[in-house]
Amino acid sequence: MMERPEGNTSLAGKSDNAALPGIDRESVTAWLEQAVDGARSPFQFTLIAAGGSNLTFRVTDAAGDAYALRRPPVTARIATAHDMSREWRIMKALGEHATGVPVPRMLAYCQDIGVTGTEFYVMQFVDGLILRDEQTAGQLTPEECQVATESLIDVQIAYQKVDVDAVGLGDLGPREGYVARQLRRWKKQVDAAKSRELPLIDQLHTHLTAHLPPEQRPGLVHGDFRFDNTVLGADMRVAAVLDWELCTIGDPVADFVWSLMYWADPGDPLPWMTSPPTLAPGFARRAAVRDRYIERSGRDLSHLAYYVVFSWWKQACIVEGVYARLKAGARGGMRVTVPLDDVGRRVERMLEIAAELAGRI
C-alpha cells in the first residue's frame, strides 16, 4: 500500500537513514513488537506520503514483512481532519463486514501519545499500482484503463451503498444537510485562516447556500475518492481504498462529483492535478464516467451543475487555506515545488471558474 504525495508537496521516499518526522524509532519499535503479531525488529521506516494529509510510513521488519503506519501531520493540522481513531474505525468496519469495499487489513491501534507524540495505527501494506500521474497511467493498455475505470466507479458505488447501521458506522454524522454543513465548514475554515480579501468566496457561498439542491438518499462518503487514493491489483481492479480521514455520512452525489472533478479531460482550463492520470490516451472521457455512475448507482444527477460549482468553491477554499498557512511559514514538513504566488493565483482562477458556472444553477 502506498499513497500519493499531496499535490506538489512531499517528503515521499525519505528513508530511515535520517531522522523522520513523527517517528520516535526506539519507542515505536518496542510498541510494534508488542502490538503487531509476528513483527520483529530491527525495523526500517520510510516516509511514503507527507504534506497536508496524514503521514504514511512503510515499515519493514527483520523478516522483510511490510506494514503501513499512519499518523497525523507533525504540524499544520486542520481541525477534525486527522482523527486517527475515526479512520481506523471506518476501515476496520468496512473490512470486517461483507461490504464489497476493499480496504487494507487493520492490525493494531496505539492510543498512547507517549509512544510517538500522537495516536497512530498500523495496517496491512497492500502492494500494487497507484495511478498518480499521466506517465504512470500511460503504461496501461486501453483494456486495462477500462477495467480500472469501471472498478473505480463500482467501488465508489459499493461504499455509498453500505448499510452504515449494520456495520456499526451509523453515528459517523447526521443523515441530512451534508452540503449545507460542508458550506459552513469550509467557509469557517477559510475565514479562520484569512490572509487576503477574496470577495468571490463570500459571493459564491451566498449563492450556493441559496440554491441547495433537494437531498437524496444519504450514504457513506469517502470525501476524496480518486485513483491516487487507491491501489490497483495485477488485474487492474481496485485492491484497496486509502485515505478515509474525511469519510462521513452524506450526499453520495456530492462525493461522486468531487471525484469527477479529478477526472481530467484534454483541454480542461485548470486540471485539479499537476499531471492527471486520466489524460492518458487509454482512458474514457469524463462524460462516460458520469454516465456509468448514473446507470450503475441509480442516482439523480439532474443538479450536476450545482455540485460542479460547489466543488470548485470548496477546492478553492482548501487551497486558499494551504496558501495562507504557507505564507505564515507553517509548512508542516511540506516541500513546495511551485512559486507561492502561483498557489494564490490558482485559488483566484478556481473562484473565477466557479463564478462563470454559477449562472447555470
C-alpha positions in Angstrom: 0.0 0.0 0.0 1.3 3.4 -0.9 -0.2 6.9 -1.1 0.2 9.9 -3.2 2.2 12.9 -2.2 -0.1 15.8 -1.5 -0.1 17.7 -4.9 3.4 19.3 -5.2 4.3 19.0 -1.6 6.1 15.8 -0.4 8.7 14.1 1.6 7.9 10.9 -0.2 10.6 8.3 -0.2 12.6 9.7 2.6 14.3 6.7 4.3 15.1 6.0 7.9 18.8 6.9 7.4 17.8 10.3 8.5 15.6 11.4 11.3 12.0 11.0 10.3 9.3 13.5 11.3 6.7 11.9 13.7 8.6 8.7 14.4 10.4 8.0 17.7 12.2 4.9 16.5 13.0 3.4 19.8 9.6 3.6 21.3 7.7 2.8 18.1 9.9 -0.3 17.7 9.1 -1.5 21.2 5.4 -0.9 20.6 5.4 -2.7 17.2 7.0 -5.8 18.6 4.3 -6.0 21.3 1.3 -5.0 19.3 1.7 -6.5 15.9 1.7 -10.3 15.7 4.9 -11.6 14.1 6.6 -8.2 13.7 10.3 -8.3 14.7 13.0 -5.7 14.9 15.0 -4.2 13.5 12.5 -2.1 11.5 13.1 0.1 8.6 10.9 3.2 8.3 10.3 5.0 5.0 8.0 8.0 4.7 5.9 7.4 1.6 3.4 10.2 1.9 3.5 13.6 3.6 2.0 17.1 3.4 -1.4 18.3 4.4 -2.7 14.8 4.7 -1.9 12.2 7.3 1.7 10.8 7.2 2.1 7.3 6.0 5.2 5.2 6.6 6.2 1.9 5.1 7.6 -0.3 8.0 9.7 -3.3 7.0 10.7 -5.8 9.7 13.7 -8.1 10.1 11.9 -10.8 8.0 11.1 -8.4 5.2 7.4 -8.2 6.0 5.9 -4.8 5.3 3.3 -2.8 7.2 1.9 0.7 6.8 1.9 3.0 9.8 -0.3 6.1 9.6 -0.3 9.2 11.9 -1.4 12.8 11.6 0.9 15.5 10.2 3.5 16.8 12.7 2.3 20.4 12.3 -0.2 22.4 10.3 -3.1 20.2 11.2 -6.7 21.0 10.1 -9.3 20.7 12.9 -11.4 17.4 12.6 -9.4 16.2 9.6 -6.8 14.0 11.4 -8.8 11.8 13.8 -6.8 8.5 13.8 -9.4 6.6 15.8 -12.1 7.6 13.3 -10.2 6.5 10.3 -9.2 3.2 12.0 -12.8 2.5 13.0 -14.1 3.1 9.5 -11.6 0.9 7.7 -11.9 -1.8 10.3 -15.7 -1.9 10.0 -15.6 -2.0 6.2 -13.0 -4.8 6.2 -14.7 -7.0 8.8 -18.1 -6.9 7.2 -19.2 -8.1 3.7 -19.3 -4.6 2.2 -17.6 -5.3 -1.1 -15.3 -2.3 -0.3 -11.6 -3.3 -0.5 -9.5 -1.9 2.4 -6.2 -2.9 4.0 -6.4 -5.3 6.9 -6.2 -3.3 10.2 -3.5 -4.7 12.5 -3.1 -2.5 15.6 -4.0 0.9 17.1 -2.0 3.0 19.5 -3.8 5.3 21.8 -0.7 6.2 23.9 0.5 9.5 22.7 3.7 8.9 24.7 4.9 6.5 22.1 5.5 9.0 19.3 3.6 12.2 20.2 0.2 11.2 18.8 -2.2 8.3 18.3 -1.5 6.2 15.2 -2.3 2.8 13.7 -0.7 0.0 11.7 -2.3 -1.8 8.8 -1.5 -4.3 6.0 0.7 -2.9 3.3 -1.1 -3.7 0.0 1.2 -4.0 -2.9 0.0 -2.8 -6.3 -0.1 0.1 -8.7 -1.1 3.7 -7.8 -2.0 5.9 -10.7 -0.5 9.2 -9.6 0.2 10.8 -12.9 -0.2 10.7 -16.7 3.1 9.0 -17.2 2.3 6.1 -15.0 -1.2 5.7 -16.4 0.2 5.9 -20.0 1.8 2.4 -19.4 -1.6 0.8 -19.3 -3.4 -0.7 -22.4 -6.8 0.7 -23.3 -8.3 -2.5 -21.9 -6.6 -2.1 -18.6 -7.7 1.5 -18.4 -11.3 0.4 -19.0 -11.1 -2.2 -16.2 -9.6 0.3 -13.8 -12.2 2.9 -14.6 -15.1 0.5 -14.2 -13.7 -0.8 -10.9 -13.1 2.7 -9.5 -16.7 3.7 -10.2 -18.1 0.4 -8.9 -16.1 0.6 -5.7 -17.4 4.1 -5.1 -21.0 3.0 -5.6 -20.3 0.0 -3.2 -19.2 2.1 -0.3 -22.0 4.6 -0.9 -24.5 1.7 -0.6 -23.1 0.3 2.6 -25.7 -0.1 5.4 -23.9 2.2 7.9 -26.1 0.9 10.8 -25.4 -2.7 10.0 -21.6 -2.2 10.1 -21.6 0.0 13.2 -21.0 3.3 11.5 -24.4 4.9 11.8 -23.2 7.5 14.2 -20.5 9.0 11.9 -22.5 12.0 11.1 -26.0 13.4 10.5 -28.1 11.9 7.8 -29.3 15.2 6.4 -27.8 18.6 5.4 -24.4 17.4 4.1 -23.8 20.1 1.5 -25.1 22.8 3.9 -22.7 21.6 6.5 -19.8 21.5 4.0 -20.6 25.1 3.0 -20.5 26.2 6.7 -17.4 24.1 7.5 -15.2 25.3 4.6 -16.3 28.9 5.0 -15.4 28.8 8.6 -12.0 27.2 7.8 -11.1 29.8 5.1 -12.2 32.7 7.3 -10.1 31.4 10.2 -7.0 31.3 8.0 -7.9 34.5 6.1 -4.8 36.3 4.8 -6.3 38.4 2.0 -9.6 39.6 0.5 -11.3 37.2 -1.9 -14.9 38.5 -2.4 -15.9 35.6 -4.7 -15.6 33.2 -1.8 -18.3 35.1 0.1 -20.4 35.7 -3.0 -20.3 32.1 -4.1 -21.0 30.9 -0.6 -24.2 33.0 -0.5 -25.3 31.8 -4.0 -24.7 28.1 -3.2 -26.5 28.4 0.2 -29.5 30.0 -1.5 -29.7 27.2 -4.2 -29.2 24.0 -2.3 -30.5 21.0 -4.4 -33.0 18.6 -3.0 -31.3 16.0 -0.8 -31.1 12.4 -2.0 -30.8 9.2 0.0 -27.7 9.6 2.2 -24.8 7.2 2.2 -21.2 6.7 3.2 -19.0 9.3 1.5 -15.2 9.0 1.3 -14.5 12.7 0.8 -11.5 12.4 -1.6 -12.0 9.3 -3.7 -9.9 9.1 -6.9 -7.2 6.9 -8.5 -4.3 8.0 -6.4 -6.2 7.2 -3.2 -6.5 3.6 -4.3 -4.2 0.7 -5.0 -4.8 -1.3 -8.2 -4.1 -5.0 -8.2 -2.5 -7.0 -11.0 -5.9 -7.3 -12.7 -6.2 -3.5 -12.7 -9.1 -3.6 -10.3 -9.1 -1.6 -7.0 -7.4 -3.8 -4.4 -7.5 -1.2 -1.6 -9.1 2.2 -0.9 -6.9 4.5 1.2 -7.3 7.9 3.0 -10.6 7.6 4.8 -9.8 10.6 7.0 -12.7 12.7 5.6 -15.2 9.9 5.5 -18.7 10.6 6.9 -22.4 10.1 6.1 -23.6 12.5 3.5 -24.7 13.1 -0.1 -23.3 10.5 -2.4 -23.8 12.7 -5.5 -21.6 15.4 -3.9 -19.0 12.7 -3.2 -19.1 11.4 -6.8 -18.9 14.8 -8.4 -15.9 15.7 -6.3 -14.2 12.6 -7.7 -15.4 13.5 -11.2 -13.6 16.9 -10.9 -10.3 15.0 -10.7 -11.2 13.1 -13.9 -9.3 15.5 -16.2 -10.2 15.7 -19.9 -7.9 17.1 -22.6 -8.5 20.9 -22.9 -9.7 21.4 -19.3 -8.9 25.0 -18.3 -7.5 24.1 -14.9 -7.0 20.4 -14.0 -7.1 19.7 -10.3 -3.8 17.7 -10.5 -0.5 18.6 -12.0 -0.4 15.5 -14.2 -3.8 13.8 -14.1 -3.6 10.1 -14.9 -6.9 10.2 -16.8 -5.2 12.3 -19.5 -3.5 9.1 -20.7 -4.9 8.1 -24.1 -6.5 4.8 -22.9 -9.0 6.4 -20.5 -12.6 7.3 -21.2 -13.7 10.9 -21.0 -15.5 12.4 -18.0 -18.9 12.2 -19.6 -18.6 8.4 -19.9 -17.6 8.2 -16.3 -20.7 10.2 -15.3 -23.0 8.1 -17.4 -21.7 4.8 -15.9 -22.2 6.2 -12.4 -25.8 7.2 -13.2 -26.5 3.8 -14.8 -24.9 1.7 -12.0 -26.0 3.8 -9.0 -29.4 4.9 -10.0 -28.7 8.3 -8.5 -30.2 11.5 -9.9 -27.6 13.9 -11.4 -30.0 16.5 -12.7 -28.4 19.0 -10.4 -24.9 18.3 -11.6 -24.2 21.9 -12.4 -24.7 22.9 -8.7 -22.3 20.2 -7.5 -19.7 21.3 -10.0 -19.8 24.9 -8.8 -19.8 23.7 -5.2 -16.7 21.5 -5.8 -14.8 24.4 -7.5 -15.7 26.6 -4.5 -14.7 24.0 -1.9 -11.4 23.2 -3.6 -10.6 26.9 -3.8 -11.3 27.2 0.0 -9.0 24.2 0.7 -6.1 25.5 -1.5 -6.6 29.0 0.0 -6.1 27.5 3.4 -2.9 25.9 2.3 -1.8 29.1 0.7 -2.4 31.1 4.0 -0.5 28.5 6.1 2.4 28.5 3.7 2.5 32.3 3.7 2.6 32.2 7.5 5.5 29.7 7.4 3.5 26.7 8.7 4.7 24.2 6.2 4.2 21.1 8.3 7.0 19.2 6.6 5.8 20.1 3.1 8.3 20.8 0.3 6.8 23.4 -2.0 7.9 23.0 -5.7 6.0 25.9 -7.2 6.2 29.6 -6.5 4.0 30.6 -3.6 2.3 33.3 -5.7 1.2 30.6 -8.2 -0.7 28.8 -5.5 -2.5 32.1 -4.7 -3.3 32.7 -8.4 -4.6 29.1 -8.7 -7.2 29.9 -6.0 -8.3 33.0 -7.8 -8.7 31.1 -11.1 -10.8 28.4 -9.4 -13.1 31.0 -8.0 -13.4 32.7 -11.4 -14.4 29.3 -13.0 -17.0 28.7 -10.3 -18.4 32.2 -10.8 -18.6 31.6 -14.5 -20.6 28.4 -14.0 -22.8 29.7 -11.2 -25.4 31.1 -13.5 -26.3 27.6 -14.6 -27.7 26.6 -11.2 
